[in-house]
Amino acid sequence: MNTDQRHFDWENILTKPVYTSDNKHVGHIDGLDDKHVCIKEEIIHARYYIISREILETYQHGKVKLRISEQELNSKYKKDRPMNF
């Protein structure tokens, strides 16, 4: 992440909107653990994406931006349920 991770308050990103590298809104931050972030997207039925914290690029102006595109997010990280978040 572009902010200094040693001083970044990860709890600040909970509930914040998430955008991919191609500027697609894909949901909001729903949960965190030591290594991963859970993104929740609600359309009709909830979709979840479990990604490594390293995939987050920036957190600025109340928005989280990812290093990957919407296509990559959908193809590699989509889950039916959020695991243990």
Secondary structure, DSSP 8 states (H G I E B T S, - for coil): --S-TTT--GGGGTT-EEE-TT--EEEEEEEE-SSEEEEEEESSSEEEEEEEGGGEEEEETTEEEESS-HHHHHHHHEESS----
